[in-house]
Amino acid sequence: MIKRLEGMPAGVIGFEASGKLSAEDYRDTVLPVLVEAAAAGEVRFLIVVRDFDGMSGGALWQDLKVGVEHLRAWKRVALVTDIEWMTHVTSLFGWMTPGETRTFPLGGRDEAVAWVSA
């Protein structure tokens, strides 16, 4: 499941994900917002992940497709999680993500919001 976070600073898109992410969740909830932000010029994205049970192949494809189609629009991505392997993967492969990428612990959500919006 994925839901949009309310109360984000202007120009920041925030979502919270939990459980298993499906292509439909991604397509119907995240994709329209990201495409609109990319069309407007830049994407500043905050994602909070408390628990994660996997991602369908379709969701992964949608994620990769948006990243490539709007490569220049990505400015900052903040991942907020206490899931250790996600933090490690992001630090290893974050350079492959367009724009700047940084991870924060769940307790550092306010810091993540400040960083992604700066």
C-alpha positions as CSV (number, residue, x, y, z in Angstrom):
1,M,0.0,0.0,0.0
2,I,1.1,3.5,-0.7
3,K,-0.5,6.8,0.4
4,R,0.3,10.4,-0.2
5,L,1.6,12.5,2.7
6,E,-0.2,15.7,3.4
7,G,1.5,18.9,4.7
8,M,4.7,18.7,2.6
9,P,6.5,22.0,1.8
10,A,5.8,23.6,-1.5
11,G,7.5,21.6,-4.3
12,V,7.9,18.4,-2.3
13,I,6.0,15.2,-3.1
14,G,5.7,12.8,-0.2
15,F,4.5,9.2,0.1
16,E,4.4,6.5,2.8
17,A,4.7,2.9,1.6
18,S,4.1,-0.3,3.5
19,G,3.5,-3.9,2.8
20,K,3.8,-5.1,-0.8
21,L,3.7,-2.5,-3.5
22,S,1.7,-3.4,-6.6
23,A,1.8,-1.9,-10.1
24,E,-1.7,-0.6,-9.5
25,D,-0.7,1.2,-6.3
26,Y,2.2,2.8,-8.1
27,R,0.3,3.6,-11.3
28,D,-2.8,5.1,-9.6
29,T,-1.2,6.9,-6.6
30,V,2.4,7.8,-7.4
31,L,2.8,8.0,-11.1
32,P,0.3,10.8,-11.9
33,V,1.8,13.1,-9.2
34,L,5.4,12.4,-10.4
35,V,4.6,13.0,-14.0
36,E,2.9,16.3,-13.2
37,A,5.9,17.4,-11.0
38,A,8.3,16.5,-13.8
39,A,6.3,18.4,-16.4
40,A,6.4,21.4,-14.1
41,G,10.2,21.3,-14.0
42,E,11.5,19.4,-11.0
43,V,10.9,16.5,-8.7
44,R,11.7,16.6,-5.0
45,F,10.5,13.3,-3.6
46,L,10.2,12.0,0.0
47,I,9.3,8.4,0.6
48,V,8.8,6.9,4.1
49,V,9.0,3.1,4.3
50,R,8.1,1.6,7.7
51,D,7.8,-2.0,6.5
52,F,8.3,-3.6,3.1
53,D,7.1,-7.0,1.8
54,G,8.3,-6.6,-1.7
55,M,7.3,-5.0,-5.0
56,S,5.6,-6.5,-8.0
57,G,7.5,-6.6,-11.3
58,G,5.0,-4.2,-12.7
59,A,5.6,-1.6,-10.0
60,L,9.4,-1.9,-10.5
61,W,8.9,-1.4,-14.3
62,Q,6.7,1.7,-13.7
63,D,9.4,3.1,-11.3
64,L,12.2,2.6,-13.7
65,K,10.2,4.0,-16.6
66,V,9.3,7.3,-14.8
67,G,12.9,7.8,-13.7
68,V,14.3,7.4,-17.3
69,E,11.5,9.4,-19.1
70,H,12.0,12.4,-16.8
71,L,15.7,12.1,-16.0
72,R,16.5,15.8,-15.8
73,A,13.5,16.7,-13.6
74,W,14.8,14.8,-10.5
75,K,16.4,17.1,-8.0
76,R,16.4,15.3,-4.6
77,V,15.1,12.0,-3.3
78,A,14.9,11.4,0.5
79,L,14.3,7.8,1.7
80,V,13.1,7.7,5.3
81,T,13.4,4.2,6.8
82,D,14.9,2.0,9.5
83,I,15.1,-0.9,7.1
84,E,18.8,-1.5,7.1
85,W,19.1,-3.2,3.7
86,M,17.3,-0.3,2.0
87,T,19.7,2.2,3.5
88,H,22.7,0.1,2.3
89,V,21.3,-0.4,-1.2
90,T,20.6,3.3,-1.5
91,S,24.1,4.2,-0.4
92,L,25.6,1.7,-2.9
93,F,23.5,2.5,-5.9
94,G,22.2,6.0,-5.2
95,W,24.6,7.4,-7.8
96,M,22.5,5.7,-10.4
97,T,19.4,7.7,-9.4
98,P,19.0,11.0,-11.1
99,G,19.4,14.0,-8.8
100,E,20.7,13.8,-5.2
101,T,19.7,10.9,-3.0
102,R,20.0,10.6,0.8
103,T,18.6,8.3,3.5
104,F,17.3,9.2,6.9
105,P,16.1,7.1,9.8
106,L,12.4,7.2,10.7
107,G,13.2,9.5,13.6
108,G,14.9,11.9,11.2
109,R,11.8,12.6,9.1
110,D,11.8,16.3,9.8
111,E,15.5,16.5,8.8
112,A,14.6,14.6,5.6
113,V,11.8,17.1,4.8
114,A,14.1,20.0,5.3
115,W,16.9,18.5,3.2
116,V,14.6,17.5,0.3
117,S,12.9,20.9,0.2
118,A,16.2,22.9,0.3
